[in-house]
Amino acid sequence: MQTDLVAALDIGGTKIAGGLVDGRGTILVRAQRPTPAQEDGDTVMRAVEEVIGELAASPLWGRARAIGIGSAGPVDASAGTVSPVNVPGWRGFPLVERVRAAAGDLPVTLIGDGVAITAAEHWQGAARGHDNALCMVVSTGVGGGLVLDGRLRPGPTGNAGHIGHISVDLDGDPCPCGSRGCVERLASGPNIARRALENGWRPGPDGDDSAVAVAAAARAGDPVAVASFERAAQALAAAIASAASLMEIDIAVIGGGVGTAGEVLFGPLRKILDEYATLSFVRRLTVVPARMGTDAGLVGAAAAVLAGGAAAAGV
Amino acid sequence: MQTDLVAALDIGGTKIAGGLVDGRGTILVRAQRPTPAQEDGDTVMRAVEEVIGELAASPLWGRARAIGIGSAGPVDASAGTVSPVNVPGWRGFPLVERVRAAAGDLPVTLIGDGVAITAAEHWQGAARGHDNALCMVVSTGVGGGLVLDGRLRPGPTGNAGHIGHISVDLDGDPCPCGSRGCVERLASGPNIARRALENGWRPGPDGDDSAVAVAAAARAGDPVAVASFERAAQALAAAIASAASLMEIDIAVIGGGVGTAGEVLFGPLRKILDEYATLSFVRRLTVVPARMGTDAGLVGAAAAVLAGGAAAAGV
């Protein structure tokens, strides 16, 4: 497939991005629409079809041999369906079938967005050269994906690596997912901000009370802001150490908005990780920021096709 | 390798068992020695050599094509060494090299004992037919192993599936491993007994204050004994749900002494698991008792060789 292309789709709650991607991961053609996330399912699908139509209008379309989709989850790669939390019109929506129909019967591979980003980081980013890696997206939610024994490992339904909803505090706060003490409840951007506000941190004159503002306050030495990032780092450290004990990963890559907070996050994270990652075979574990930026979803959806490492929805 | 045999070794802190195992998992010849666990490393190795010597004296030895070792951990399959917690004379002990020398240069495969038991349960036990499984041993310690995408997945050093030392309580009690709130600290037999005693349970006239006695008291309705098993079940449930969210396993198999406690454990475990396993793709998760009994270590060490699914120490 050296000189052929992959049509990649990155479907999220805010935008639907598409691209024609070559064997080196270069995006040669791009298309994008806002996600009409609150509309009915067919309306959302129409936006996907417009993105595909724009790609298909390119003279390069004839070289596309397959389609890779990374979608907000949960997805069900074995059934070819998606049920993104933030797109209520899609529940068990037959995305693989509809995309194939819209794209002239090209084969379609579906994975979750966390898995797509992992494929990108392993191919060309911070996990390159690592045979056993956990890649995470820490932003509004917390997601992830796995590379095991050198290959992307999406799992039977394309959701493996879902580290945001593992419990690191079995008696802890209820999580919207129904469980308790989930990593997302302790470490997501909104929860970093909520905890800082609850403990007395106040935003500056611009009124920005997001995790980005908490990170800025932490860098300036505000102890409540520092403590909120330290608690997030503790939750991430416990979860990453668990993943390493279970799967012998040797690197954790952290992307997403919180992942760009820099030393405010990674300083305490590296320190606390040593406290939880105690077994001999996990002591080499490292944790680093993601490198692939905003194109990771598209590049990763293409990578999953090129690597043949995706789940059963290659139809 | 249909008509050939595997020489299997199961090395623990109490005994060293050996067997010649055929392609159906039948143990045709057996040998066993107590582990001189407090002696120096060469003395322990001598017991292993005696087991091998007894197997080699069998007329069937000529059909043995390879050796599989399941050893108490930590092991390092990539280096061929073992450092069992309960055998202080072996620290980084070159077990693969020494066994190969003792066994006439047959190829040797080394895995951890939790991985060996997993291989056995997947081959012929409770995980048979499941492509994604976590098998656990819950007794004095808590260990385990993984089957992913239909294959044993020992990890680079042969320790993957080490669920006993994942933290489900990030602010919890210190664990001897150095971390906090580990599953083992909450769910092992000695900790089930300790918690019952701390909360006022008292042993009967025979003085037995083990987890077996706590299980008997729980079956008789003692509320403190019931509560201690429920707390163990909660820790196991949180950990199993985490493993499912991370790896899309669909079954957890529990063996070891605590695993034989029956409904005292499995009743609350199944109920509480529903509270932690909330994501759509983990809802089919089931949890069952192990089936392979005391030969699991030997059969599993043979299975790892036959499946070719073991780590890098096939030398």
Interface residues (C-beta under 8 A of the other chain):
Chain A: P74 D76 S83 D131 N132 L146 L148 D149 R153 G155 P156 T157 N159 A160 G161 H162 I163 H165 I166 S167 V168 D169 L170 D171 C177 G178 S179 R180 G181 Q234 A235 A238 A241 S242 A243 S245 L246 M247 E248 D250 E275 Y276 A277 T278 L279 S280 F281
Chain B: P74 D76 S83 D131 N132 L146 L148 D149 R153 G155 P156 T157 N159 A160 G161 H162 I163 H165 I166 S167 V168 D169 L170 D171 C177 G178 S179 R180 G181 Q234 A235 A238 A241 S242 A243 S245 L246 M247 E248 D250 E275 Y276 A277 T278 L279 S280 F281
